[in-house]
Amino acid sequence: MTVASVYPLYLAKLERKGRRQDELDAVIRWLTGFDEAELERHLDAGTTFADFFAVARLNPNAELITGVVCGIRVEEIEDPLMQQIRYLDKLVDELAKGRPLEKVLRS
């Protein structure tokens, strides 16, 4: 599955809740360590989640992301790739629920 195929779904979810694309991009950049240009390249290239997270510089505070996504606690997921994908899902969920961006980014 490509990041570009899921990105519009994340964006639509956030926009329905009054959030903006720049907030989504900030969350993705915070988690992955990508700058704006790198993120755009991955979206344009149709990078898979596996390749996306393989080259990401995961934020050291990512382990502070806890909670449940789809009935599964993200901190208990054993597969590193699936855990990273669920980290992103959890951050998007927190934004959609109205949590301030600063708290979502664990600052």
Chimera marker file (.cmm) of the C-alpha trace (Angstrom):
<marker_set name="trace">
<marker id="1" x="0.000" y="0.000" z="0.000" r="1" g="1" b="0" radius="0.5"/>
<marker id="2" x="1.323" y="3.435" z="-0.856" r="1" g="1" b="0" radius="0.5"/>
<marker id="3" x="1.451" y="6.433" z="1.429" r="1" g="1" b="0" radius="0.5"/>
<marker id="4" x="-0.077" y="8.526" z="-1.372" r="1" g="1" b="0" radius="0.5"/>
<marker id="5" x="-3.161" y="6.286" z="-1.452" r="1" g="1" b="0" radius="0.5"/>
<marker id="6" x="-3.842" y="6.804" z="2.266" r="1" g="1" b="0" radius="0.5"/>
<marker id="7" x="-2.813" y="10.462" z="2.505" r="1" g="1" b="0" radius="0.5"/>
<marker id="8" x="-6.072" y="11.804" z="0.973" r="1" g="1" b="0" radius="0.5"/>
<marker id="9" x="-8.057" y="9.690" z="3.438" r="1" g="1" b="0" radius="0.5"/>
<marker id="10" x="-6.122" y="11.136" z="6.375" r="1" g="1" b="0" radius="0.5"/>
<marker id="11" x="-6.632" y="14.619" z="4.965" r="1" g="1" b="0" radius="0.5"/>
<marker id="12" x="-10.371" y="14.152" z="4.406" r="1" g="1" b="0" radius="0.5"/>
<marker id="13" x="-10.786" y="12.873" z="7.962" r="1" g="1" b="0" radius="0.5"/>
<marker id="14" x="-8.985" y="15.893" z="9.368" r="1" g="1" b="0" radius="0.5"/>
<marker id="15" x="-10.734" y="18.441" z="7.156" r="1" g="1" b="0" radius="0.5"/>
<marker id="16" x="-14.134" y="17.100" z="8.270" r="1" g="1" b="0" radius="0.5"/>
<marker id="17" x="-13.041" y="17.977" z="11.800" r="1" g="1" b="0" radius="0.5"/>
<marker id="18" x="-11.834" y="21.462" z="10.886" r="1" g="1" b="0" radius="0.5"/>
<marker id="19" x="-8.133" y="20.649" z="10.732" r="1" g="1" b="0" radius="0.5"/>
<marker id="20" x="-5.748" y="21.611" z="7.923" r="1" g="1" b="0" radius="0.5"/>
<marker id="21" x="-3.325" y="19.944" z="5.534" r="1" g="1" b="0" radius="0.5"/>
<marker id="22" x="-0.355" y="21.741" z="7.074" r="1" g="1" b="0" radius="0.5"/>
<marker id="23" x="-1.196" y="20.090" z="10.408" r="1" g="1" b="0" radius="0.5"/>
<marker id="24" x="-1.262" y="16.656" z="8.772" r="1" g="1" b="0" radius="0.5"/>
<marker id="25" x="2.055" y="17.371" z="7.082" r="1" g="1" b="0" radius="0.5"/>
<marker id="26" x="3.534" y="18.587" z="10.387" r="1" g="1" b="0" radius="0.5"/>
<marker id="27" x="2.538" y="15.323" z="12.078" r="1" g="1" b="0" radius="0.5"/>
<marker id="28" x="4.017" y="13.201" z="9.287" r="1" g="1" b="0" radius="0.5"/>
<marker id="29" x="7.223" y="15.240" z="9.222" r="1" g="1" b="0" radius="0.5"/>
<marker id="30" x="7.541" y="15.068" z="13.015" r="1" g="1" b="0" radius="0.5"/>
<marker id="31" x="7.161" y="11.277" z="13.030" r="1" g="1" b="0" radius="0.5"/>
<marker id="32" x="9.391" y="10.540" z="10.032" r="1" g="1" b="0" radius="0.5"/>
<marker id="33" x="12.005" y="13.278" z="10.167" r="1" g="1" b="0" radius="0.5"/>
<marker id="34" x="11.277" y="14.189" z="6.534" r="1" g="1" b="0" radius="0.5"/>
<marker id="35" x="11.267" y="17.784" z="5.429" r="1" g="1" b="0" radius="0.5"/>
<marker id="36" x="8.512" y="19.169" z="3.217" r="1" g="1" b="0" radius="0.5"/>
<marker id="37" x="10.352" y="18.340" z="-0.032" r="1" g="1" b="0" radius="0.5"/>
<marker id="38" x="11.090" y="14.756" z="1.039" r="1" g="1" b="0" radius="0.5"/>
<marker id="39" x="7.460" y="14.191" z="1.995" r="1" g="1" b="0" radius="0.5"/>
<marker id="40" x="6.291" y="15.558" z="-1.372" r="1" g="1" b="0" radius="0.5"/>
<marker id="41" x="8.750" y="13.296" z="-3.219" r="1" g="1" b="0" radius="0.5"/>
<marker id="42" x="7.427" y="10.223" z="-1.428" r="1" g="1" b="0" radius="0.5"/>
<marker id="43" x="3.825" y="11.184" z="-2.155" r="1" g="1" b="0" radius="0.5"/>
<marker id="44" x="4.594" y="11.886" z="-5.828" r="1" g="1" b="0" radius="0.5"/>
<marker id="45" x="6.621" y="8.696" z="-6.240" r="1" g="1" b="0" radius="0.5"/>
<marker id="46" x="3.945" y="6.430" z="-4.795" r="1" g="1" b="0" radius="0.5"/>
<marker id="47" x="6.284" y="5.122" z="-2.097" r="1" g="1" b="0" radius="0.5"/>
<marker id="48" x="4.973" y="2.125" z="-0.167" r="1" g="1" b="0" radius="0.5"/>
<marker id="49" x="4.655" y="2.337" z="3.596" r="1" g="1" b="0" radius="0.5"/>
<marker id="50" x="7.478" y="-0.210" z="3.901" r="1" g="1" b="0" radius="0.5"/>
<marker id="51" x="9.860" y="1.913" z="1.835" r="1" g="1" b="0" radius="0.5"/>
<marker id="52" x="8.590" y="5.144" z="3.433" r="1" g="1" b="0" radius="0.5"/>
<marker id="53" x="9.373" y="4.014" z="6.959" r="1" g="1" b="0" radius="0.5"/>
<marker id="54" x="12.565" y="2.211" z="5.903" r="1" g="1" b="0" radius="0.5"/>
<marker id="55" x="14.171" y="5.563" z="5.051" r="1" g="1" b="0" radius="0.5"/>
<marker id="56" x="12.425" y="7.591" z="7.767" r="1" g="1" b="0" radius="0.5"/>
<marker id="57" x="14.350" y="8.940" z="10.722" r="1" g="1" b="0" radius="0.5"/>
<marker id="58" x="11.724" y="8.032" z="13.316" r="1" g="1" b="0" radius="0.5"/>
<marker id="59" x="11.336" y="10.676" z="16.005" r="1" g="1" b="0" radius="0.5"/>
<marker id="60" x="12.888" y="9.485" z="19.288" r="1" g="1" b="0" radius="0.5"/>
<marker id="61" x="9.679" y="10.539" z="21.068" r="1" g="1" b="0" radius="0.5"/>
<marker id="62" x="7.581" y="8.212" z="18.901" r="1" g="1" b="0" radius="0.5"/>
<marker id="63" x="7.665" y="5.675" z="21.710" r="1" g="1" b="0" radius="0.5"/>
<marker id="64" x="5.581" y="8.149" z="23.724" r="1" g="1" b="0" radius="0.5"/>
<marker id="65" x="2.682" y="7.458" z="21.348" r="1" g="1" b="0" radius="0.5"/>
<marker id="66" x="0.353" y="5.147" z="23.218" r="1" g="1" b="0" radius="0.5"/>
<marker id="67" x="-3.264" y="4.170" z="23.012" r="1" g="1" b="0" radius="0.5"/>
<marker id="68" x="-5.598" y="2.093" z="20.912" r="1" g="1" b="0" radius="0.5"/>
<marker id="69" x="-6.055" y="2.088" z="17.148" r="1" g="1" b="0" radius="0.5"/>
<marker id="70" x="-8.519" y="-0.388" z="15.653" r="1" g="1" b="0" radius="0.5"/>
<marker id="71" x="-8.762" y="-2.146" z="19.010" r="1" g="1" b="0" radius="0.5"/>
<marker id="72" x="-5.011" y="-2.736" z="19.292" r="1" g="1" b="0" radius="0.5"/>
<marker id="73" x="-2.644" y="-0.957" z="21.665" r="1" g="1" b="0" radius="0.5"/>
<marker id="74" x="0.044" y="0.651" z="19.518" r="1" g="1" b="0" radius="0.5"/>
<marker id="75" x="2.738" y="0.176" z="22.140" r="1" g="1" b="0" radius="0.5"/>
<marker id="76" x="2.172" y="-3.610" z="22.084" r="1" g="1" b="0" radius="0.5"/>
<marker id="77" x="2.464" y="-4.131" z="18.321" r="1" g="1" b="0" radius="0.5"/>
<marker id="78" x="5.459" y="-6.384" z="17.667" r="1" g="1" b="0" radius="0.5"/>
<marker id="79" x="5.941" y="-5.818" z="13.916" r="1" g="1" b="0" radius="0.5"/>
<marker id="80" x="8.002" y="-2.596" z="13.632" r="1" g="1" b="0" radius="0.5"/>
<marker id="81" x="6.456" y="-1.534" z="10.309" r="1" g="1" b="0" radius="0.5"/>
<marker id="82" x="2.897" y="-2.064" z="11.522" r="1" g="1" b="0" radius="0.5"/>
<marker id="83" x="3.710" y="-0.208" z="14.729" r="1" g="1" b="0" radius="0.5"/>
<marker id="84" x="5.043" y="2.763" z="12.761" r="1" g="1" b="0" radius="0.5"/>
<marker id="85" x="1.941" y="2.819" z="10.554" r="1" g="1" b="0" radius="0.5"/>
<marker id="86" x="-0.257" y="2.699" z="13.653" r="1" g="1" b="0" radius="0.5"/>
<marker id="87" x="1.771" y="5.501" z="15.232" r="1" g="1" b="0" radius="0.5"/>
<marker id="88" x="0.807" y="7.629" z="12.247" r="1" g="1" b="0" radius="0.5"/>
<marker id="89" x="-2.821" y="6.507" z="12.488" r="1" g="1" b="0" radius="0.5"/>
<marker id="90" x="-2.865" y="7.406" z="16.183" r="1" g="1" b="0" radius="0.5"/>
<marker id="91" x="-1.426" y="10.876" z="15.567" r="1" g="1" b="0" radius="0.5"/>
<marker id="92" x="-4.044" y="11.531" z="12.877" r="1" g="1" b="0" radius="0.5"/>
<marker id="93" x="-6.791" y="10.302" z="15.225" r="1" g="1" b="0" radius="0.5"/>
<marker id="94" x="-5.594" y="12.650" z="17.963" r="1" g="1" b="0" radius="0.5"/>
<marker id="95" x="-5.642" y="15.609" z="15.566" r="1" g="1" b="0" radius="0.5"/>
<marker id="96" x="-9.129" y="14.656" z="14.392" r="1" g="1" b="0" radius="0.5"/>
<marker id="97" x="-10.331" y="14.554" z="17.985" r="1" g="1" b="0" radius="0.5"/>
<marker id="98" x="-9.255" y="18.164" z="18.439" r="1" g="1" b="0" radius="0.5"/>
<marker id="99" x="-6.097" y="17.666" z="20.443" r="1" g="1" b="0" radius="0.5"/>
<marker id="100" x="-3.736" y="20.649" z="20.104" r="1" g="1" b="0" radius="0.5"/>
<marker id="101" x="-0.934" y="20.087" z="17.604" r="1" g="1" b="0" radius="0.5"/>
<marker id="102" x="1.724" y="20.735" z="20.257" r="1" g="1" b="0" radius="0.5"/>
<marker id="103" x="0.402" y="17.871" z="22.382" r="1" g="1" b="0" radius="0.5"/>
<marker id="104" x="0.013" y="15.558" z="19.391" r="1" g="1" b="0" radius="0.5"/>
<marker id="105" x="3.696" y="16.190" z="18.622" r="1" g="1" b="0" radius="0.5"/>
<marker id="106" x="4.620" y="15.303" z="22.194" r="1" g="1" b="0" radius="0.5"/>
<marker id="107" x="6.296" y="18.683" z="22.755" r="1" g="1" b="0" radius="0.5"/>
<link id1="1" id2="2" r="1" g="1" b="0" radius="0.2"/>
<link id1="2" id2="3" r="1" g="1" b="0" radius="0.2"/>
<link id1="3" id2="4" r="1" g="1" b="0" radius="0.2"/>
<link id1="4" id2="5" r="1" g="1" b="0" radius="0.2"/>
<link id1="5" id2="6" r="1" g="1" b="0" radius="0.2"/>
<link id1="6" id2="7" r="1" g="1" b="0" radius="0.2"/>
<link id1="7" id2="8" r="1" g="1" b="0" radius="0.2"/>
<link id1="8" id2="9" r="1" g="1" b="0" radius="0.2"/>
<link id1="9" id2="10" r="1" g="1" b="0" radius="0.2"/>
<link id1="10" id2="11" r="1" g="1" b="0" radius="0.2"/>
<link id1="11" id2="12" r="1" g="1" b="0" radius="0.2"/>
<link id1="12" id2="13" r="1" g="1" b="0" radius="0.2"/>
<link id1="13" id2="14" r="1" g="1" b="0" radius="0.2"/>
<link id1="14" id2="15" r="1" g="1" b="0" radius="0.2"/>
<link id1="15" id2="16" r="1" g="1" b="0" radius="0.2"/>
<link id1="16" id2="17" r="1" g="1" b="0" radius="0.2"/>
<link id1="17" id2="18" r="1" g="1" b="0" radius="0.2"/>
<link id1="18" id2="19" r="1" g="1" b="0" radius="0.2"/>
<link id1="19" id2="20" r="1" g="1" b="0" radius="0.2"/>
<link id1="20" id2="21" r="1" g="1" b="0" radius="0.2"/>
<link id1="21" id2="22" r="1" g="1" b="0" radius="0.2"/>
<link id1="22" id2="23" r="1" g="1" b="0" radius="0.2"/>
<link id1="23" id2="24" r="1" g="1" b="0" radius="0.2"/>
<link id1="24" id2="25" r="1" g="1" b="0" radius="0.2"/>
<link id1="25" id2="26" r="1" g="1" b="0" radius="0.2"/>
<link id1="26" id2="27" r="1" g="1" b="0" radius="0.2"/>
<link id1="27" id2="28" r="1" g="1" b="0" radius="0.2"/>
<link id1="28" id2="29" r="1" g="1" b="0" radius="0.2"/>
<link id1="29" id2="30" r="1" g="1" b="0" radius="0.2"/>
<link id1="30" id2="31" r="1" g="1" b="0" radius="0.2"/>
<link id1="31" id2="32" r="1" g="1" b="0" radius="0.2"/>
<link id1="32" id2="33" r="1" g="1" b="0" radius="0.2"/>
<link id1="33" id2="34" r="1" g="1" b="0" radius="0.2"/>
<link id1="34" id2="35" r="1" g="1" b="0" radius="0.2"/>
<link id1="35" id2="36" r="1" g="1" b="0" radius="0.2"/>
<link id1="36" id2="37" r="1" g="1" b="0" radius="0.2"/>
<link id1="37" id2="38" r="1" g="1" b="0" radius="0.2"/>
<link id1="38" id2="39" r="1" g="1" b="0" radius="0.2"/>
<link id1="39" id2="40" r="1" g="1" b="0" radius="0.2"/>
<link id1="40" id2="41" r="1" g="1" b="0" radius="0.2"/>
<link id1="41" id2="42" r="1" g="1" b="0" radius="0.2"/>
<link id1="42" id2="43" r="1" g="1" b="0" radius="0.2"/>
<link id1="43" id2="44" r="1" g="1" b="0" radius="0.2"/>
<link id1="44" id2="45" r="1" g="1" b="0" radius="0.2"/>
<link id1="45" id2="46" r="1" g="1" b="0" radius="0.2"/>
<link id1="46" id2="47" r="1" g="1" b="0" radius="0.2"/>
<link id1="47" id2="48" r="1" g="1" b="0" radius="0.2"/>
<link id1="48" id2="49" r="1" g="1" b="0" radius="0.2"/>
<link id1="49" id2="50" r="1" g="1" b="0" radius="0.2"/>
<link id1="50" id2="51" r="1" g="1" b="0" radius="0.2"/>
<link id1="51" id2="52" r="1" g="1" b="0" radius="0.2"/>
<link id1="52" id2="53" r="1" g="1" b="0" radius="0.2"/>
<link id1="53" id2="54" r="1" g="1" b="0" radius="0.2"/>
<link id1="54" id2="55" r="1" g="1" b="0" radius="0.2"/>
<link id1="55" id2="56" r="1" g="1" b="0" radius="0.2"/>
<link id1="56" id2="57" r="1" g="1" b="0" radius="0.2"/>
<link id1="57" id2="58" r="1" g="1" b="0" radius="0.2"/>
<link id1="58" id2="59" r="1" g="1" b="0" radius="0.2"/>
<link id1="59" id2="60" r="1" g="1" b="0" radius="0.2"/>
<link id1="60" id2="61" r="1" g="1" b="0" radius="0.2"/>
<link id1="61" id2="62" r="1" g="1" b="0" radius="0.2"/>
<link id1="62" id2="63" r="1" g="1" b="0" radius="0.2"/>
<link id1="63" id2="64" r="1" g="1" b="0" radius="0.2"/>
<link id1="64" id2="65" r="1" g="1" b="0" radius="0.2"/>
<link id1="65" id2="66" r="1" g="1" b="0" radius="0.2"/>
<link id1="66" id2="67" r="1" g="1" b="0" radius="0.2"/>
<link id1="67" id2="68" r="1" g="1" b="0" radius="0.2"/>
<link id1="68" id2="69" r="1" g="1" b="0" radius="0.2"/>
<link id1="69" id2="70" r="1" g="1" b="0" radius="0.2"/>
<link id1="70" id2="71" r="1" g="1" b="0" radius="0.2"/>
<link id1="71" id2="72" r="1" g="1" b="0" radius="0.2"/>
<link id1="72" id2="73" r="1" g="1" b="0" radius="0.2"/>
<link id1="73" id2="74" r="1" g="1" b="0" radius="0.2"/>
<link id1="74" id2="75" r="1" g="1" b="0" radius="0.2"/>
<link id1="75" id2="76" r="1" g="1" b="0" radius="0.2"/>
<link id1="76" id2="77" r="1" g="1" b="0" radius="0.2"/>
<link id1="77" id2="78" r="1" g="1" b="0" radius="0.2"/>
<link id1="78" id2="79" r="1" g="1" b="0" radius="0.2"/>
<link id1="79" id2="80" r="1" g="1" b="0" radius="0.2"/>
<link id1="80" id2="81" r="1" g="1" b="0" radius="0.2"/>
<link id1="81" id2="82" r="1" g="1" b="0" radius="0.2"/>
<link id1="82" id2="83" r="1" g="1" b="0" radius="0.2"/>
<link id1="83" id2="84" r="1" g="1" b="0" radius="0.2"/>
<link id1="84" id2="85" r="1" g="1" b="0" radius="0.2"/>
<link id1="85" id2="86" r="1" g="1" b="0" radius="0.2"/>
<link id1="86" id2="87" r="1" g="1" b="0" radius="0.2"/>
<link id1="87" id2="88" r="1" g="1" b="0" radius="0.2"/>
<link id1="88" id2="89" r="1" g="1" b="0" radius="0.2"/>
<link id1="89" id2="90" r="1" g="1" b="0" radius="0.2"/>
<link id1="90" id2="91" r="1" g="1" b="0" radius="0.2"/>
<link id1="91" id2="92" r="1" g="1" b="0" radius="0.2"/>
<link id1="92" id2="93" r="1" g="1" b="0" radius="0.2"/>
<link id1="93" id2="94" r="1" g="1" b="0" radius="0.2"/>
<link id1="94" id2="95" r="1" g="1" b="0" radius="0.2"/>
<link id1="95" id2="96" r="1" g="1" b="0" radius="0.2"/>
<link id1="96" id2="97" r="1" g="1" b="0" radius="0.2"/>
<link id1="97" id2="98" r="1" g="1" b="0" radius="0.2"/>
<link id1="98" id2="99" r="1" g="1" b="0" radius="0.2"/>
<link id1="99" id2="100" r="1" g="1" b="0" radius="0.2"/>
<link id1="100" id2="101" r="1" g="1" b="0" radius="0.2"/>
<link id1="101" id2="102" r="1" g="1" b="0" radius="0.2"/>
<link id1="102" id2="103" r="1" g="1" b="0" radius="0.2"/>
<link id1="103" id2="104" r="1" g="1" b="0" radius="0.2"/>
<link id1="104" id2="105" r="1" g="1" b="0" radius="0.2"/>
<link id1="105" id2="106" r="1" g="1" b="0" radius="0.2"/>
<link id1="106" id2="107" r="1" g="1" b="0" radius="0.2"/>
</marker_set>
